Amino acid sequence: MSKYFKYFEYAYLFFAALFLFEAVRIWGTEPNKAYVFLFFVAVAIGMYFFKRRFRKKYEQRNQN
């Protein structure tokens, strides 16, 4: 089961990269929208680290 959790962690990084690309792409024309995308980048990266920490705790608990 933890194998699938690992894939979902990397999905958050993938979406962060997409949001970052979009923010850079529209920075010159619509800076307000770009800030929203940068916020989503920060949330996605935060979720990556949160899910990673949760998965590692889950794996340690199952090993004991």
Residue, then its C-alpha position, 0 to 999 in steps of 0.5 A: m500500500s505504501k508503494y501507491f502513497k509514494y506515487f501520489e507524493y510525486a504527483y504533488l511535485f508534478f502538479a507543482a511543476l505545472f503550476l510553476f510553468e503556468a505562473v512563469r508563462i503568464w507573469g508578464t500579462e496577468p501578474n495577479k493570476a501568476y500569484v495564484f499559481l505561485f500559491f498553488v505551487a507552495v501548497a503542492i510542495g507543502m503537501y508533498f512533504f506532509k504526505r512524505r512524512f505521514r507515509k514514513k510514520y505509517e511505514q515505521r508503525n507497521q514495521n514495529 
